[in-house]
Amino acid sequence: MAAPHRIDVHHHPSPPSYLEARSDNRYAPAQIGWSAAKSIEDMDRGGVAMSMLSLPHSRHIFHGPLKEDLRLVREWNDFMATLRSDHPGRFGIFASLPILDVEGSLREIDYALDTLKADGVTLMTNIGDKWLGDPFYAPVFEELNRRKAVIYSHPVAPDCCRSIDPGLNDSVIEYATDTTRAIARMLFSGSAAKYPDIRLIWSHGGGTMPYIVERFIRAHLYGQGNLKAMVPEGIIPALNKFYYDTAQAS
């Protein structure tokens, strides 16, 4: 067997408080039985040298007082930092942020990046009805751009499109679609151009974007308003500045 050499940027641990906080109770059995030992066994089997730990979260977790969100996020980030120290060289950290609280997020960025030495932060593609690139995120993006930080983006179904088909989990269709929405919002809001020093990783191979990229190009060339001005370098060069994980991208 070849020595582990890959880096897995899409790797979710399961702190007990994370599972307890989820209001939808739609976690997979593997999440309930997760352990660092099982992860490392899978990593070794797949030739993975290091996995970057991150926790997907949105309004189905952050649905209470902001103070509770702050407590949960700090607990999760400390949990991941402990895993990293307990297993040197095997885990990195993409820290969680209490993103509904922008000031709290800025404080958590300081703690996560300066004290815990996290490798970056995790943001969901949307929070309810605000996709990445929305002005709501501006203070957070300004700080992360200043720090030349990594953002790992994980998809979640937005408020508009949850449980459209009762027989399907939202992740089946909406996750890939929402990654595409967030990429479009980052580009056509001008945010990608405004924050050039952020290194942004999109999940699942960029969602459906690779399959409809020609429509992005046409919108840029012929769309209404100032879409062309928002992506001054052009669609393909802008997309090439992003990074994409390959989980479930087949």
C-alpha positions in Angstrom: 0.0 0.0 0.0 1.3 3.4 -1.0 2.2 5.8 1.8 -0.6 8.3 2.6 -0.2 11.4 0.5 -3.6 12.9 -0.1 -5.3 15.8 1.7 -9.0 15.5 2.4 -10.6 18.9 2.7 -14.1 17.6 3.2 -14.1 15.7 6.5 -16.8 16.1 9.2 -16.4 15.1 12.8 -19.3 14.6 15.1 -19.1 16.5 18.5 -22.0 15.3 20.7 -23.2 18.9 21.0 -23.3 19.3 17.2 -25.6 16.3 16.8 -27.8 17.5 19.8 -28.1 21.0 18.2 -29.5 19.8 14.9 -33.2 20.6 14.7 -33.8 18.5 11.6 -32.3 15.2 13.0 -31.3 14.2 9.5 -27.8 13.0 10.1 -26.5 9.8 8.7 -25.8 6.8 10.9 -22.1 7.2 10.2 -22.2 10.6 12.0 -23.7 9.1 15.1 -20.9 6.5 15.3 -18.1 8.7 14.2 -14.7 8.5 15.9 -11.2 9.8 15.2 -10.0 6.2 15.1 -12.5 5.2 12.4 -11.6 8.3 10.4 -7.9 7.5 10.6 -8.6 3.9 9.5 -10.5 5.2 6.5 -7.8 7.7 5.7 -5.1 5.1 5.8 -7.2 2.9 3.5 -7.6 5.7 1.0 -4.1 7.0 1.1 -5.1 10.2 2.9 -2.3 11.8 5.0 -4.3 14.6 6.5 -8.0 15.5 6.8 -9.3 19.0 7.3 -12.1 18.9 9.9 -15.2 21.1 9.4 -18.7 21.2 10.6 -21.6 22.0 8.3 -24.1 24.4 10.0 -27.0 26.7 9.1 -30.4 27.6 10.4 -31.3 24.1 11.2 -28.5 24.3 13.9 -28.4 28.1 14.6 -32.0 28.5 15.4 -31.8 29.8 19.0 -30.3 32.8 20.8 -27.0 34.1 19.3 -25.3 33.6 22.7 -26.0 29.9 22.3 -24.6 29.9 18.8 -21.4 31.5 20.1 -21.1 28.8 22.8 -21.6 25.9 20.4 -19.1 27.3 17.8 -16.4 27.7 20.5 -17.0 24.2 21.8 -16.8 22.7 18.2 -13.6 24.6 17.4 -12.0 23.5 20.7 -13.1 19.9 20.0 -11.4 20.0 16.6 -8.3 21.5 18.1 -8.1 18.7 20.6 -8.4 16.1 17.9 -5.6 17.7 16.0 -3.3 17.8 19.1 -4.3 14.2 20.0 -3.4 13.0 16.5 -0.4 15.1 15.3 -0.2 15.5 11.5 -3.5 13.7 10.8 -6.0 16.5 11.2 -6.3 20.2 10.3 -9.1 22.6 11.2 -11.5 24.7 9.2 -13.1 26.6 12.1 -16.8 27.2 12.5 -18.2 30.8 12.8 -21.5 31.9 14.4 -22.3 33.7 11.1 -25.7 35.1 12.1 -23.7 37.2 14.6 -21.2 39.2 12.5 -19.4 40.7 15.5 -19.2 37.3 17.1 -17.8 35.9 13.9 -15.0 38.4 13.8 -14.1 37.6 17.4 -14.2 33.9 16.6 -11.9 34.4 13.6 -9.4 36.0 15.9 -9.6 33.1 18.4 -9.6 30.4 15.7 -6.8 31.7 13.5 -4.6 33.4 16.2 -5.1 31.1 19.2 -6.0 27.7 17.8 -4.0 28.3 14.6 -6.8 26.9 12.5 -6.1 26.5 8.8 -9.2 28.4 7.7 -12.9 28.8 8.3 -16.0 27.0 7.1 -19.0 29.0 5.7 -22.2 27.5 4.3 -23.2 28.4 0.8 -26.2 30.3 2.3 -27.7 31.2 5.6 -31.4 31.1 5.0 -31.8 33.6 2.2 -28.3 35.2 2.1 -25.8 33.5 -0.2 -22.0 34.0 0.0 -21.4 37.3 -1.7 -24.3 39.1 0.0 -23.4 42.4 1.7 -24.3 40.7 5.0 -21.0 38.9 4.9 -18.9 42.0 4.0 -17.2 42.6 7.4 -16.3 38.9 7.7 -14.9 38.8 4.1 -13.0 42.0 4.6 -11.2 40.5 7.6 -10.6 37.1 5.9 -9.3 38.9 2.8 -6.9 40.9 5.1 -5.6 37.7 6.5 -5.4 36.0 3.1 -7.4 33.2 4.7 -8.9 30.0 3.4 -12.7 29.6 3.3 -14.1 26.1 2.9 -17.7 26.4 1.7 -20.2 23.6 2.3 -23.6 23.5 0.8 -27.0 23.5 2.5 -30.5 23.8 1.2 -31.8 27.4 1.4 -35.1 28.4 3.0 -36.8 28.7 -0.4 -36.1 25.1 -1.4 -36.3 22.8 1.6 -38.3 19.6 1.4 -39.6 20.2 -2.1 -39.8 16.5 -2.6 -40.7 14.9 0.7 -39.2 11.6 -0.5 -35.8 13.0 -1.0 -33.3 14.4 1.5 -32.4 18.0 0.5 -28.8 17.0 0.0 -29.7 14.9 -3.1 -30.4 17.8 -5.4 -30.2 21.1 -3.5 -26.6 20.8 -2.2 -25.1 20.7 -5.7 -27.5 23.4 -6.9 -26.8 25.7 -3.9 -23.1 25.5 -4.4 -23.7 26.8 -7.9 -26.0 29.6 -6.6 -23.2 30.7 -4.2 -20.6 30.6 -6.9 -22.8 32.8 -9.1 -23.5 35.2 -6.3 -19.8 35.5 -5.5 -19.0 36.3 -9.1 -21.9 38.5 -10.1 -22.0 40.5 -6.9 -18.4 41.5 -7.5 -17.3 39.8 -4.3 -14.8 37.5 -5.9 -13.1 40.5 -7.5 -13.4 42.6 -4.3 -11.7 40.0 -2.0 -9.0 38.5 -4.2 -6.8 37.3 -1.4 -9.3 34.9 0.0 -8.6 31.3 -1.1 -12.1 29.8 -1.5 -12.7 26.1 -1.8 -16.1 24.9 -3.1 -17.5 21.5 -2.3 -18.5 18.6 -4.6 -16.5 19.8 -7.6 -18.3 23.1 -7.8 -21.8 21.6 -7.8 -23.6 22.0 -11.1 -21.5 24.9 -12.2 -19.2 22.9 -14.5 -22.2 21.7 -16.5 -23.8 25.1 -17.0 -20.7 27.2 -17.2 -21.6 28.3 -20.7 -24.7 30.0 -19.1 -22.4 31.9 -16.7 -20.4 33.1 -19.7 -23.6 34.2 -21.6 -24.9 36.0 -18.6 -21.6 37.8 -18.2 -21.5 38.8 -21.9 -25.2 39.6 -22.5 -26.9 39.8 -19.1 -28.7 42.8 -17.7 -27.2 45.6 -15.6 -23.5 45.6 -14.7 -22.9 41.8 -14.6 -19.9 42.2 -16.9 -18.4 44.8 -14.7 -18.7 42.6 -11.7 -16.3 40.0 -13.2 -13.8 42.2 -15.0 -11.3 39.4 -15.7 -13.9 37.2 -17.3 -15.8 34.1 -16.1 -13.2 31.4 -16.8 -10.2 33.2 -15.2 -12.4 34.1 -12.2 -13.5 30.4 -11.8 -9.9 29.2 -12.2 -8.9 31.2 -9.1 -11.3 29.1 -6.9 -10.5 25.7 -5.6 -12.8 22.7 -5.7 -12.9 19.5 -3.7 -13.7 16.3 -5.5 -16.1 14.7 -2.9 -19.1 13.2 -4.8 -18.1 15.0 -7.9 -18.4 12.0 -10.3 
